[in-house]
Amino acid sequence: MKRILIRSGKSPFRVASPTEFIHQDLIGTNTGNLLFSDSAHKMLTTPNTEVTSNGIRTNPSAERAAEINEQYDVFVVPLATPSARSSRGPWTGSPR
């Protein structure tokens, strides 16, 4: 079984109250992020996969990266709108 870690505020199968959405920033400050992450989570969920949400914020340490590499086969980062900082990178063909 493929183990997939997805950057998202919550699983689309978990119901959250409006208060939780606001206080825990489950939409990542952008409702498009919620739509993209929910869609990606649902599309990746199959009988042969286990999809886990890691939340919007994560620990960027080398230890956490090693843990993710050990425990998961794939790390998915669905983005509705890339940040201005990352959208100017050489991979987009945009000028820096």
C-alpha positions, -999 to +999 in steps of 0.1 A: +000+000+000+013+035-009+016+059+020+010+095+009+015+125+031-004+156+019+000+192+030-035+202+039-053+217+068-074+186+073-088+155+057-118+163+035-136+135+054-133+154+087-160+180+094-147+212+110-167+240+125-163+276+112-144+284+145-119+256+138-114+268+103-105+303+115-085+295+147-065+266+131-062+283+097-075+251+080-078+268+046-043+281+045-055+317+043-070+309+009-101+290+001-085+278-031-060+259-010-088+241+007-104+232-027-071+220-041-061+200-011-095+184-007-096+175-043-061+161-043-068+141-012-099+126-026-083+118-060-053+101-043-075+080-020-078+045-034-080+010-020-042+009-025-033+041-008-033+056+027-035+094+026-026+114+057-029+152+061+001+168+079-015+203+084-007+236+067+024+243+088+052+217+092+085+213+109+112+221+083+140+203+102+162+176+087+149+152+114+113+157+102+124+153+065+141+120+074+109+109+093+087+117+063+111+099+039+110+068+062+073+067+068+058+078+035+063+070-002+051+104-015+047+140-001+021+160-021+019+198-019-012+210-037-011+248-042-040+269-055-017+299-059+021+297-055+035+324-033+051+354-051+085+343-038+083+308-052+065+318-085+096+338-096+119+308-095+138+295-125+115+265-127+086+287-139+106+304-166+098+338-150+125+364-145+139+367-110 
